[in-house]
Amino acid sequence: MSTERVNPPDLSPPAGFSHAVVATGTRVVFLAGQTALDADGKVTGDTLTAQFERALTNLLSALRAAGGTPADLARVTVYATDVAAYRAHAHELGCLWRELAGRDYPAMAVVQVVRLWDEEAMVELDGFAVLP
């Protein structure tokens, strides 16, 4: 697969995302929404940061099981129950992203939702990747 991150100079500088990703490959992997569920189906983590780390770990685990790597991610949507809290922890969340997924940022969006499937969940990530 090849990906090209596109960040036009006439748009605001991206921080932790790419404005566009051009991906070419032969397989598209659609990744279901992942929250901070453990292997027993229980939400783990009492903080947004802890839940984000687990949700991202789960998303990347599903991606790896499908044969992909974090660099193959073309699009990720983050659903947060409190965008103000997400923004307040943006630096920590960015550090976690770089630690777990690297610096090849996908196109991303953060959307505030009233609640997620599991009431204790604070954040959910879904997306898709393009594999060779």
C-alpha beads as a LAMMPS data file, in Angstrom:
LAMMPS data file: protein, C-alpha beads

132 atoms
131 bonds

1 atom types
1 bond types

-500.0 500.0 xlo xhi
-500.0 500.0 ylo yhi
-500.0 500.0 zlo zhi

Masses

1 110.0

Atoms # bond

1 1 1 0.000 0.000 0.000
2 1 1 1.068 3.547 -0.455
3 1 1 -0.309 6.478 1.428
4 1 1 0.211 10.136 0.881
5 1 1 -0.674 12.572 3.638
6 1 1 -2.002 15.815 2.145
7 1 1 -1.909 18.972 4.247
8 1 1 -2.503 22.024 2.047
9 1 1 -0.778 25.233 3.176
10 1 1 -4.040 27.201 2.894
11 1 1 -5.606 25.116 5.705
12 1 1 -4.722 25.439 9.371
13 1 1 -1.674 23.360 10.330
14 1 1 -2.813 19.874 11.405
15 1 1 -1.944 18.713 14.907
16 1 1 -2.300 14.971 15.384
17 1 1 -4.184 14.330 12.147
18 1 1 -3.874 14.772 8.387
19 1 1 -6.331 16.858 6.381
20 1 1 -6.464 14.180 3.684
21 1 1 -4.951 10.772 3.047
22 1 1 -4.625 9.349 -0.441
23 1 1 -4.361 5.567 -0.127
24 1 1 -3.818 3.016 -2.840
25 1 1 -3.902 -0.697 -2.224
26 1 1 -5.909 -3.817 -2.832
27 1 1 -7.712 -4.438 0.466
28 1 1 -9.855 -2.121 2.557
29 1 1 -10.342 -3.030 6.215
30 1 1 -13.316 -1.462 7.979
31 1 1 -12.695 -1.321 11.717
32 1 1 -15.654 -1.515 14.085
33 1 1 -15.945 0.960 16.913
34 1 1 -13.684 0.055 19.800
35 1 1 -14.087 1.228 23.372
36 1 1 -12.094 0.345 26.483
37 1 1 -13.528 -3.180 26.688
38 1 1 -11.269 -5.894 28.047
39 1 1 -11.339 -9.521 26.857
40 1 1 -14.240 -10.207 29.255
41 1 1 -16.366 -7.411 27.754
42 1 1 -15.983 -5.040 30.706
43 1 1 -15.093 -1.349 30.324
44 1 1 -11.727 -0.652 31.911
45 1 1 -10.191 2.645 32.990
46 1 1 -11.636 5.389 35.143
47 1 1 -10.221 8.279 33.089
48 1 1 -10.606 9.434 29.523
49 1 1 -6.877 8.935 28.958
50 1 1 -6.931 5.346 30.239
51 1 1 -10.006 4.530 28.172
52 1 1 -8.513 6.143 25.049
53 1 1 -5.361 4.044 25.443
54 1 1 -7.380 0.825 25.700
55 1 1 -9.730 1.771 22.845
56 1 1 -6.788 2.590 20.566
57 1 1 -5.025 -0.618 21.600
58 1 1 -8.193 -2.559 20.736
59 1 1 -8.526 -0.811 17.364
60 1 1 -4.900 -1.529 16.499
61 1 1 -5.285 -5.145 17.633
62 1 1 -8.195 -5.625 15.224
63 1 1 -6.161 -3.956 12.466
64 1 1 -3.131 -6.179 13.076
65 1 1 -5.351 -9.284 13.116
66 1 1 -6.548 -8.249 9.649
67 1 1 -2.928 -7.960 8.469
68 1 1 -2.485 -4.206 8.789
69 1 1 -0.272 -1.760 10.637
70 1 1 -0.996 1.681 12.098
71 1 1 0.562 3.279 8.996
72 1 1 -2.240 1.663 6.933
73 1 1 -4.943 3.669 8.719
74 1 1 -6.613 6.043 6.289
75 1 1 -9.454 7.341 8.479
76 1 1 -10.300 7.284 12.202
77 1 1 -13.323 8.811 13.899
78 1 1 -13.223 9.450 17.641
79 1 1 -16.562 9.570 19.446
80 1 1 -16.261 11.278 22.840
81 1 1 -18.936 11.837 25.456
82 1 1 -17.178 15.076 26.503
83 1 1 -15.268 16.972 23.805
84 1 1 -14.159 19.620 26.328
85 1 1 -12.452 16.891 28.380
86 1 1 -10.976 15.442 25.181
87 1 1 -9.506 18.837 24.278
88 1 1 -8.222 19.315 27.833
89 1 1 -6.339 16.000 27.548
90 1 1 -5.307 16.423 23.907
91 1 1 -1.581 16.506 24.699
92 1 1 -1.726 13.240 26.672
93 1 1 -3.906 11.596 24.027
94 1 1 -1.514 12.723 21.310
95 1 1 1.422 11.223 23.207
96 1 1 -0.476 7.931 23.515
97 1 1 -1.300 7.982 19.808
98 1 1 2.357 8.514 18.839
99 1 1 3.500 5.797 21.263
100 1 1 0.999 3.210 19.982
101 1 1 0.406 4.197 16.348
102 1 1 3.313 6.419 15.319
103 1 1 3.300 9.700 13.439
104 1 1 1.640 8.638 10.179
105 1 1 -1.637 10.296 11.078
106 1 1 -4.860 9.300 9.323
107 1 1 -7.601 11.721 8.417
108 1 1 -9.497 12.137 11.689
109 1 1 -12.562 13.684 13.271
110 1 1 -13.704 13.982 16.880
111 1 1 -17.457 13.923 17.424
112 1 1 -19.279 14.474 20.702
113 1 1 -22.026 11.977 21.450
114 1 1 -24.576 11.803 24.245
115 1 1 -23.450 8.308 25.232
116 1 1 -21.888 5.177 23.861
117 1 1 -23.166 1.583 23.803
118 1 1 -21.648 0.850 27.220
119 1 1 -22.745 3.601 29.573
120 1 1 -19.339 3.686 31.332
121 1 1 -17.478 4.250 28.051
122 1 1 -16.142 7.773 27.493
123 1 1 -14.561 7.290 24.073
124 1 1 -14.873 5.053 21.016
125 1 1 -12.699 4.848 17.898
126 1 1 -13.550 3.401 14.505
127 1 1 -12.003 3.725 11.099
128 1 1 -10.705 2.067 7.998
129 1 1 -7.350 1.091 6.605
130 1 1 -6.076 0.339 3.116
131 1 1 -3.704 -2.647 2.856
132 1 1 -1.486 -3.726 -0.046

Bonds

1 1 1 2
2 1 2 3
3 1 3 4
4 1 4 5
5 1 5 6
6 1 6 7
7 1 7 8
8 1 8 9
9 1 9 10
10 1 10 11
11 1 11 12
12 1 12 13
13 1 13 14
14 1 14 15
15 1 15 16
16 1 16 17
17 1 17 18
18 1 18 19
19 1 19 20
20 1 20 21
21 1 21 22
22 1 22 23
23 1 23 24
24 1 24 25
25 1 25 26
26 1 26 27
27 1 27 28
28 1 28 29
29 1 29 30
30 1 30 31
31 1 31 32
32 1 32 33
33 1 33 34
34 1 34 35
35 1 35 36
36 1 36 37
37 1 37 38
38 1 38 39
39 1 39 40
40 1 40 41
41 1 41 42
42 1 42 43
43 1 43 44
44 1 44 45
45 1 45 46
46 1 46 47
47 1 47 48
48 1 48 49
49 1 49 50
50 1 50 51
51 1 51 52
52 1 52 53
53 1 53 54
54 1 54 55
55 1 55 56
56 1 56 57
57 1 57 58
58 1 58 59
59 1 59 60
60 1 60 61
61 1 61 62
62 1 62 63
63 1 63 64
64 1 64 65
65 1 65 66
66 1 66 67
67 1 67 68
68 1 68 69
69 1 69 70
70 1 70 71
71 1 71 72
72 1 72 73
73 1 73 74
74 1 74 75
75 1 75 76
76 1 76 77
77 1 77 78
78 1 78 79
79 1 79 80
80 1 80 81
81 1 81 82
82 1 82 83
83 1 83 84
84 1 84 85
85 1 85 86
86 1 86 87
87 1 87 88
88 1 88 89
89 1 89 90
90 1 90 91
91 1 91 92
92 1 92 93
93 1 93 94
94 1 94 95
95 1 95 96
96 1 96 97
97 1 97 98
98 1 98 99
99 1 99 100
100 1 100 101
101 1 101 102
102 1 102 103
103 1 103 104
104 1 104 105
105 1 105 106
106 1 106 107
107 1 107 108
108 1 108 109
109 1 109 110
110 1 110 111
111 1 111 112
112 1 112 113
113 1 113 114
114 1 114 115
115 1 115 116
116 1 116 117
117 1 117 118
118 1 118 119
119 1 119 120
120 1 120 121
121 1 121 122
122 1 122 123
123 1 123 124
124 1 124 125
125 1 125 126
126 1 126 127
127 1 127 128
128 1 128 129
129 1 129 130
130 1 130 131
131 1 131 132
